Amino acid sequence: MPPPPDVSGSVSGNYLSALVAGADRDTQAASAYFKEVLRSDPRNPELIERTFVASLANGDIDDALDFARRTVKNDPKNGLGHMVLGIGQMRDGHWVAARREFMSGGAGSAHDITATLLAAWTFAGQGDEKKGLAAIDELKDTGFRVFRDYHAALIADLANDLPEATKRFKVAYAEDHTILRLVDAYARFEARHGAKDEALRALDAFGQVLPHHPQVEALAADIRADKPIQPLVRSAQEGAAEVLYGLGAAGGRQGDELAAMIYLRLSLYLAPNNSLANITLADLYARLKQNEQAIAVYGRVPDASALRNNADVQTGLTLDVMGKPDDAIKYLNDIVAKHPRDLDALTTLGNVQREQKRYAEAAATYSKAIDTLPKDDKSAWTLLYFRGISYERAKDWPKAEADFQHALQLEPDQPLVLNYLGYSWVDRGEHLDDAFKMLRKAVALRPEDGFIVDSLGWADYRLGDYDGAMKELERAIALKPGDPTINDHLGDAYWRTGHKLEAQFQWNHARDLKPDPDDLPAILDKIAHGLPDPKPTAAASADTRPAVPDAKPPETRPADSQPADAKPAGEAAPK
């Protein structure tokens, strides 16, 4: 955990610090500062509510319960206050009191779905399946349909009502079979009731959407081994926690970080060992650059969980983000030593090594990762792509070229690979017709990617087509105006086409955008002296490198819906 903040300043200073911390989603600091300010004015309704929310977001639920009582006393219709009080009652098994709190808040669709689902689970806690299902079926909005049938299935399953649970699970799964928790619960239900093949089919189908998810693979292995399979939800408290987790995960994806934190914290209050809720919360902190908090929450994933290794890998990745690459590499190497075939750990270690320009080590690590996959597994294209980059940077072009070509055999329309291999061939003066076809295809596939458009323009430049280069590079700069390499390239194109004032502007802009330290001296020299006359064979002699999109492999974070799209990160192409 990060150290607690210093709250010894003035009341006004602590209040301002609390507001700044809250805006930054530094929940630990916000909670501490607001509590300190409240000591100076303990009856102030606004301060009580702010302290309540800050405590809740930080997971100080016992304190939040006290602040909720005080908030509701000041504002009897405060929906969040009543919800928290209801969850406190629910944790203790006081079903009627909990339901009374859930139904006492304000109106609005967000309150309606939350209160309705939580109230339904209070009926389940009392063993009254009929009233629980009736409460859930009050949700008529089609947007809630999957959520409604999913929780109805869980309630029926908890009540051992096989026909109703079967019907509801089938309906929910048919509506959306890409939600991890729904697929997990559905597969568990089918396996427990003798439909092993259907359970494995559902898990395999999900693996096509999000390959190699550790929780899915662990469940599939248990089902194949005929191990006893537990239901996803084993109590009404866990059912309510599932409601809150679903709302928190959705809020995080939609950018409502504070609400997401609150829902996830409350979910973990009712089900503290929910590994996915812990990782989702930690991922949220990491996304908000609250890295120490993220590492602390990753540490709460139980050792027995299938997601424990994932949490460790994300800790290593977070150390790298914090500017501690040596610590990250050591941490990740320790994971690989314990789990030498852990694909996520190997991939992340290779990425960090590559970012630190330890290319030979990165290539060796990617090779180990590739060896964990079945032959011709399509998802291997990212590893081949990154190993190809590592080989190329280590000046082993034959191996690099082979990896790029293999990646294209697996994914022929992958613009990142088309871009890198196409530019490399132009750079080397080889296969020029095929190279330009690849670059144009990459641009057609990702016309809004400034890095890929830049590669096509820079290839034109390297072959002496300065007018064509200028046209493409102007388009690239419109798409990615803040990239120093693209600005540098456009400056070169302007100089060669006689627009020397514009060239100076672009080079100065490139300098101010904090380019790679290795590129800065050349930019400064161009600002001072311009460009020398071009050599006869520009393609073979120019030394400036293009901005080519780097792709992170599909993120290892096991959120419910994690896109497997690689994001551009502006890694330079080969010399």
C-alpha positions in Angstrom: 0.0 0.0 0.0 1.2 3.5 -0.6 2.1 5.5 2.5 -0.7 7.5 4.0 -0.6 11.2 3.1 0.5 14.0 5.5 -2.7 15.5 6.8 -1.1 17.8 9.4 -1.7 21.0 7.4 -4.5 23.6 7.8 -8.2 22.8 7.4 -8.3 24.7 4.1 -5.1 23.1 2.9 -6.5 19.6 3.7 -9.8 20.4 2.0 -8.0 21.5 -1.2 -5.8 18.5 -1.0 -8.9 16.3 -0.7 -10.5 17.8 -3.8 -7.3 17.4 -5.8 -6.9 13.8 -4.7 -10.5 13.0 -5.5 -10.1 14.5 -9.0 -7.0 12.3 -9.5 -8.9 9.3 -8.1 -6.2 8.9 -5.4 -8.8 7.3 -3.1 -6.5 6.8 -0.2 -5.4 10.4 0.0 -9.0 11.7 -0.6 -10.4 9.6 2.2 -7.7 10.6 4.6 -7.9 14.3 3.9 -11.7 14.5 4.0 -11.8 12.6 7.3 -9.3 15.1 8.7 -11.4 18.1 7.5 -14.6 16.6 8.9 -13.0 16.5 12.4 -13.0 20.3 12.3 -16.7 20.5 11.3 -18.4 17.2 12.1 -22.0 18.3 11.5 -21.4 19.8 8.0 -23.8 17.8 5.7 -21.7 18.4 2.6 -18.5 17.3 4.3 -20.2 14.2 5.7 -21.4 13.2 2.2 -18.0 13.9 0.6 -16.2 11.9 3.3 -18.7 9.1 2.9 -18.1 8.8 -0.9 -14.3 9.1 -0.5 -14.3 6.4 2.2 -16.4 4.1 0.1 -14.2 4.5 -3.0 -11.2 3.6 -0.9 -12.8 0.5 0.5 -13.1 1.8 4.1 -16.6 0.2 4.3 -16.9 0.1 8.0 -16.3 3.9 8.1 -18.5 4.3 5.1 -21.4 2.6 6.9 -21.2 5.2 9.7 -21.0 8.1 7.2 -23.9 6.5 5.3 -26.1 6.7 8.5 -25.2 10.3 9.0 -25.8 11.1 5.3 -29.2 9.5 5.2 -30.2 11.3 8.4 -29.4 14.6 6.6 -30.9 13.5 3.2 -33.5 10.7 3.7 -33.7 10.1 -0.1 -29.9 9.6 -0.6 -29.9 6.5 -2.8 -26.2 5.7 -2.3 -26.5 6.0 1.5 -29.5 3.6 1.6 -27.7 1.1 -0.8 -24.6 1.0 1.4 -26.7 0.5 4.5 -28.7 -2.2 2.8 -25.5 -4.0 1.8 -24.3 -3.8 5.4 -27.6 -5.4 6.5 -27.4 -8.0 3.7 -23.9 -9.1 4.8 -25.3 -9.9 8.2 -28.2 -11.8 6.8 -30.9 -9.2 7.7 -32.9 -9.6 4.5 -36.0 -7.6 5.3 -34.0 -4.7 6.7 -31.7 -4.8 3.7 -34.6 -4.8 1.2 -36.2 -1.8 3.1 -33.0 0.2 2.6 -32.7 -0.8 -1.1 -36.2 0.4 -1.9 -35.8 3.7 0.1 -33.5 5.6 -2.2 -34.3 8.0 -5.0 -35.6 7.3 -8.4 -33.9 7.0 -11.7 -32.9 4.1 -14.0 -29.5 3.5 -12.4 -31.1 3.2 -9.0 -34.0 1.1 -10.3 -31.9 -1.7 -11.8 -29.5 -1.7 -8.8 -32.2 -1.7 -6.1 -34.4 -4.1 -8.0 -31.6 -6.7 -8.5 -30.3 -6.3 -4.9 -33.9 -6.6 -3.5 -34.4 -9.8 -5.6 -31.3 -11.3 -3.9 -32.8 -10.5 -0.5 -35.7 -12.7 -1.4 -33.3 -15.4 -2.5 -31.6 -15.0 0.9 -34.9 -15.8 2.6 -35.4 -18.8 0.4 -38.2 -17.2 -1.6 -37.3 -17.9 -5.2 -40.8 -17.0 -6.5 -40.6 -13.4 -5.1 -37.0 -13.1 -6.2 -37.8 -13.9 -9.8 -40.9 -11.7 -9.7 -38.8 -8.8 -8.5 -36.3 -9.3 -11.3 -39.0 -9.6 -13.9 -40.1 -6.1 -13.1 -37.1 -5.0 -15.2 -38.8 -4.6 -18.6 -36.2 -2.5 -20.4 -34.7 -4.5 -23.2 -31.3 -3.1 -22.3 -31.4 -5.0 -19.0 -32.5 -8.3 -20.6 -29.3 -10.2 -20.3 -28.6 -8.9 -16.8 -32.1 -9.8 -15.8 -32.1 -13.4 -17.1 -28.6 -14.0 -15.9 -29.5 -13.1 -12.3 -32.8 -15.0 -12.5 -30.8 -18.1 -13.6 -28.5 -17.6 -10.6 -31.4 -17.3 -8.2 -33.2 -20.3 -9.6 -29.9 -22.3 -9.5 -29.4 -21.3 -5.8 -32.9 -22.6 -5.1 -32.2 -25.9 -6.9 -35.0 -25.1 -9.4 -33.4 -27.0 -12.4 -36.1 -26.3 -15.0 -36.2 -22.5 -14.3 -32.5 -22.2 -14.1 -32.0 -24.1 -17.3 -34.5 -21.9 -19.1 -33.0 -18.7 -17.8 -29.4 -19.7 -18.5 -30.2 -20.7 -22.0 -32.0 -17.4 -22.7 -29.2 -15.3 -21.2 -26.4 -17.2 -23.0 -28.3 -17.0 -26.3 -28.5 -13.2 -25.9 -24.8 -12.7 -25.3 -22.2 -15.4 -25.1 -19.2 -13.0 -25.0 -19.6 -12.0 -21.3 -17.0 -13.8 -19.2 -19.1 -14.2 -16.0 -22.1 -15.3 -17.9 -20.2 -17.9 -19.8 -18.4 -19.1 -16.6 -21.7 -19.5 -14.7 -23.4 -21.2 -17.7 -20.5 -23.7 -18.2 -20.5 -24.5 -14.5 -24.2 -25.0 -14.5 -24.1 -27.3 -17.6 -21.2 -29.3 -16.2 -22.8 -29.8 -12.8 -25.9 -31.1 -14.5 -24.3 -33.7 -16.8 -23.9 -31.6 -20.0 -20.1 -31.7 -20.0 -19.8 -31.4 -23.8 -22.0 -28.2 -23.9 -20.0 -26.7 -21.0 -16.7 -27.3 -22.9 -18.2 -26.0 -26.2 -19.3 -22.8 -24.5 -15.8 -22.3 -23.0 -14.1 -23.1 -26.3 -16.4 -20.6 -28.1 -15.4 -17.9 -25.6 -11.8 -18.7 -26.2 -12.3 -17.7 -29.8 -13.3 -14.2 -28.5 -10.7 -13.9 -25.8 -8.0 -16.6 -26.2 -6.1 -18.1 -23.3 -8.1 -16.6 -20.5 -6.7 -18.2 -17.4 -10.0 -18.6 -15.6 -11.6 -20.1 -18.7 -8.7 -22.5 -19.3 -8.7 -23.6 -15.6 -12.4 -24.3 -15.6 -12.2 -26.3 -18.8 -9.3 -28.3 -17.4 -11.3 -29.1 -14.3 -14.4 -30.1 -16.3 -12.2 -32.4 -18.6 -10.7 -34.0 -15.5 -14.2 -34.6 -14.0 -13.4 -32.6 -10.9 -16.3 -31.3 -8.8 -17.5 -28.0 -10.2 -18.9 -25.4 -7.9 -21.6 -22.9 -8.9 -20.4 -19.4 -9.5 -22.8 -18.1 -6.8 -23.3 -20.1 -3.6 -25.1 -17.6 -1.4 -27.4 -14.6 -1.7 -24.5 -12.4 -0.5 -22.4 -13.6 -3.4 -25.4 -13.0 -5.7 -25.6 -9.4 -4.6 -21.8 -9.1 -5.0 -22.2 -10.4 -8.6 -24.8 -7.6 -9.2 -22.3 -5.0 -7.9 -19.4 -6.5 -9.8 -21.3 -6.4 -13.1 -22.2 -2.7 -12.5 -18.6 -1.9 -11.6 -17.1 -3.6 -14.6 -19.6 -1.8 -16.9 -18.9 1.6 -15.3 -15.2 1.1 -15.7 -15.6 0.3 -19.4 -17.8 3.4 -19.9 -15.3 5.8 -18.1 -17.3 6.3 -14.9 -14.4 5.6 -12.7 -15.8 6.8 -9.3 -19.0 4.8 -9.7 -17.0 1.7 -10.8 -14.7 1.9 -7.8 -17.7 2.2 -5.4 -19.5 -0.8 -7.0 -16.4 -2.9 -7.0 -15.5 -2.0 -3.4 -19.0 -3.0 -2.3 -18.9 -6.2 -4.3 -15.6 -7.1 -2.6 -17.1 -6.3 0.8 -19.7 -9.0 0.2 -17.4 -11.4 -1.6 -13.8 -10.5 -0.8 -12.2 -13.5 -2.6 -13.7 -12.6 -6.0 -10.5 -12.6 -8.0 -12.0 -11.0 -11.1 -13.4 -8.1 -9.0 -10.0 -7.5 -7.4 -8.2 -7.6 -10.8 -10.9 -5.3 -12.4 -10.4 -2.8 -9.5 -6.6 -3.0 -9.8 -6.8 -2.5 -13.5 -8.9 0.6 -13.0 -6.3 2.0 -10.6 -3.6 1.2 -13.1 -5.5 2.9 -15.9 -5.8 6.0 -13.7 -2.0 5.9 -13.0 -2.6 5.1 -9.3 0.1 2.5 -9.6 0.9 1.8 -5.9 -2.8 1.3 -5.2 -3.0 -1.0 -8.3 -0.2 -3.2 -7.0 -1.8 -3.3 -3.5 -5.1 -4.6 -5.0 -3.4 -7.1 -7.3 -1.8 -8.5 -4.1 -5.3 -9.3 -2.7 -6.0 -12.0 -5.4 -6.0 -15.3 -3.5 -3.0 -17.6 -4.1 -5.3 -20.5 -5.1 -7.0 -18.4 -7.8 -6.5 -19.2 -11.5 -5.9 -15.4 -11.8 -3.0 -15.2 -9.3 -0.4 -15.4 -12.1 -2.3 -12.8 -14.0 -2.2 -10.5 -11.0 1.5 -11.0 -10.7 2.1 -10.3 -14.4 0.1 -7.1 -14.1 2.2 -6.1 -11.1 5.3 -6.5 -13.1 3.8 -4.5 -16.0 2.8 -1.8 -13.5 6.4 -1.6 -12.1 7.6 -1.0 -15.7 5.0 1.8 -16.1 6.2 3.4 -12.9 9.7 3.7 -14.5 11.2 0.7 -12.7 12.1 -1.5 -15.7 14.9 -3.4 -13.9 12.5 -4.2 -11.0 9.8 -5.2 -13.5 12.2 -7.6 -15.4 13.4 -9.2 -12.2 9.8 -9.6 -11.0 8.7 -11.1 -14.3 11.7 -13.4 -14.5 10.8 -14.7 -11.0 7.3 -15.5 -12.3 8.7 -17.3 -15.4 11.1 -19.3 -13.2 8.2 -20.6 -11.3 5.9 -21.0 -14.3 8.1 -21.4 -17.3 5.2 -22.0 -19.7 3.0 -19.0 -18.6 2.2 -17.3 -21.8 1.2 -14.0 -20.2 4.3 -13.8 -18.1 6.6 -14.6 -21.1 4.9 -12.1 -23.4 5.0 -9.3 -20.8 8.7 -10.0 -20.0 9.5 -10.0 -23.7 7.7 -6.6 -24.1 9.6 -5.0 -21.3 12.9 -6.4 -22.5 12.2 -5.1 -26.0 11.2 -1.6 -24.7 14.5 -1.5 -22.9 16.3 -2.4 -26.1 17.5 -5.8 -24.8 16.6 -7.2 -28.1 18.4 -10.6 -28.0 16.9 -11.3 -24.6 13.5 -10.3 -25.9 13.7 -12.5 -28.9 14.7 -15.5 -26.7 11.7 -14.8 -24.4 9.3 -14.5 -27.3 10.6 -17.8 -28.6 9.7 -19.5 -25.3 6.2 -17.9 -25.5 5.7 -19.1 -29.1 6.7 -22.6 -28.0 3.7 -22.7 -25.5 1.2 -22.3 -28.4 0.0 -25.0 -30.7 1.5 -25.0 -34.2 -0.1 -22.4 -36.5 -2.2 -20.9 -33.6 -3.4 -17.7 -35.2 -3.0 -15.7 -32.0 0.8 -16.3 -32.4 1.0 -13.5 -35.0 1.7 -10.9 -32.3 4.5 -12.9 -30.8 6.0 -13.5 -34.2 5.7 -9.7 -35.0 7.5 -8.7 -31.8 10.1 -11.4 -32.2 10.6 -10.1 -35.7 11.1 -6.6 -34.4 13.6 -7.9 -31.8 15.6 -9.9 -34.4 15.6 -6.9 -36.8 16.9 -4.6 -34.1 19.5 -7.1 -33.2 20.5 -7.0 -36.9 19.4 -10.5 -37.7 17.3 -9.7 -40.8 16.8 -13.2 -42.1 15.2 -14.4 -38.9 13.2 -11.1 -38.7 11.9 -11.5 -42.3 10.9 -15.1 -41.7 8.9 -14.1 -38.6 7.1 -11.3 -40.4 6.2 -13.6 -43.3 5.0 -16.3 -40.9 2.9 -13.8 -39.1 1.3 -12.9 -42.4 0.6 -16.5 -43.1 -1.4 -16.6 -39.9 -3.1 -13.2 -40.4 -2.7 -12.1 -44.0 -4.6 -8.8 -43.5 -2.7 -7.7 -40.3 -1.8 -4.0 -41.1 0.9 -3.8 -38.4 2.9 -6.6 -40.0 2.2 -5.5 -43.6 3.5 -2.0 -42.5 6.6 -3.2 -40.9 7.7 -5.7 -43.5 6.7 -3.5 -46.4 8.7 -0.6 -45.0 11.7 -2.8 -44.2 11.8 -4.0 -47.8 11.7 -0.5 -49.1 14.4 0.5 -46.7 16.6 -2.4 -47.9 15.8 -1.8 -51.6 14.2 -5.2 -51.9 10.9 -6.5 -53.3 9.8 -2.9 -54.0 6.6 -3.7 -55.9 5.4 -6.1 -53.2 6.6 -3.6 -50.5 4.5 -0.8 -51.8 1.5 -3.1 -52.2 1.8 -4.0 -48.6 2.1 -0.4 -47.4 -0.9 0.7 -49.5 -2.9 -2.3 -48.2 -1.9 -1.4 -44.6 -3.1 2.2 -45.1 -6.3 0.9 -46.7 -7.0 -1.3 -43.7 -6.2 1.4 -41.2 -6.6 4.8 -43.0 -6.9 6.7 -39.7 -3.6 5.4 -38.3 -1.1 8.2 -38.6 1.9 5.9 -38.0 1.0 3.6 -40.9 0.3 6.6 -43.2 3.6 8.0 -42.2 5.4 4.7 -43.2 3.9 5.0 -46.7 5.0 8.6 -47.0 8.4 7.9 -45.7 8.9 5.0 -48.1 8.1 7.5 -50.9 10.7 9.8 -49.5 13.3 7.2 -49.3 12.8 6.4 -53.0 13.1 10.1 -53.9 9.4 10.8 -54.6 9.3 13.9 -52.4 6.1 15.4 -53.7 4.3 12.1 -53.0 5.9 11.8 -49.6 4.8 15.3 -48.7 1.2 14.5 -49.6 1.2 11.4 -47.4 3.1 12.9 -44.5 0.7 15.9 -44.4 -2.1 13.4 -44.0 -0.1 11.5 -41.3 0.5 14.7 -39.4 -3.2 15.6 -39.5 -3.9 12.2 -37.9 -1.1 12.2 -35.4 0.0 15.9 -34.9 1.8 15.2 -31.6 4.3 12.6 -32.8 7.9 13.9 -33.0 9.0 11.4 -35.7 6.2 12.3 -38.1 6.8 16.0 -37.6 10.5 15.4 -38.3 9.7 13.4 -41.5 7.4 16.1 -42.8 10.1 18.7 -42.2 12.5 16.6 -44.4 9.8 16.4 -47.1 9.2 20.1 -47.0 12.9 20.8 -47.3 13.3 18.6 -50.3 10.3 20.2 -52.1 11.7 23.7 -51.5 9.4 24.7 -48.6 12.3 25.5 -46.3 10.5 27.8 -43.8 7.8 25.1 -43.3 10.6 22.6 -42.8 12.2 24.6 -40.1 8.8 24.9 -38.4 8.2 21.1 -38.4 11.7 20.4 -37.1 11.3 22.8 -34.3 8.0 21.3 -33.5 9.6 17.8 -33.5 12.3 19.0 -31.1 9.7 20.4 -28.7 7.7 17.2 -28.7 10.5 15.3 -26.8 11.7 12.9 -29.4 13.8 9.8 -28.7 17.2 11.0 -27.3 18.9 9.1 -30.1 17.0 11.1 -32.7 17.4 14.6 -31.1 21.0 15.4 -32.3 20.0 14.9 -36.0 16.9 17.1 -35.5 19.0 19.9 -34.0 21.6 19.6 -36.8 18.8 20.0 -39.4 17.5 23.1 -37.5 20.9 24.6 -37.6 22.1 23.5 -41.1 19.2 22.1 -43.1 19.6 18.9 -45.1 22.6 18.1 -47.3 22.0 17.4 -51.0 20.4 13.9 -51.4 22.6 11.0 -52.3 21.9 9.2 -55.6 20.4 6.1 -53.9 18.2 7.5 -51.2 16.6 4.2 -50.4 19.9 2.7 -49.3 21.5 5.7 -47.6 19.0 7.7 -45.7 19.4 7.2 -42.0 16.3 8.7 -40.5 13.8 6.1 -39.1 10.1 6.1 -39.7 7.4 6.1 -37.0 5.8 2.7 -37.2 3.0 1.5 -35.0 4.0 -0.8 -32.3 1.3 -3.3 -31.1 0.9 -4.4 -27.6 -0.3 -8.0 -27.7 -3.8 -8.5 -26.6 -3.9 -7.3 -23.0 -3.5 -10.0 -20.3 -6.1 -8.3 -18.1 -9.0 -10.6 -17.7 -11.8 -8.1 -17.8 -15.2 -9.2 -19.1 -14.8 -7.7 -22.5 -11.2 -7.1 -23.5 -10.5 -6.0 -27.1 -7.7 -7.9 -28.8 -6.9 -4.9 -30.9 -3.3 -3.8 -30.9 -2.7 -0.2 -30.1 -0.2 2.0 -31.9 2.7 3.2 -29.7 5.0 4.9 -32.2 8.0 2.5 -32.1 10.5 3.4 -34.8 11.1 1.1 -37.7 14.5 -0.3 -38.6 17.4 1.5 -40.0 
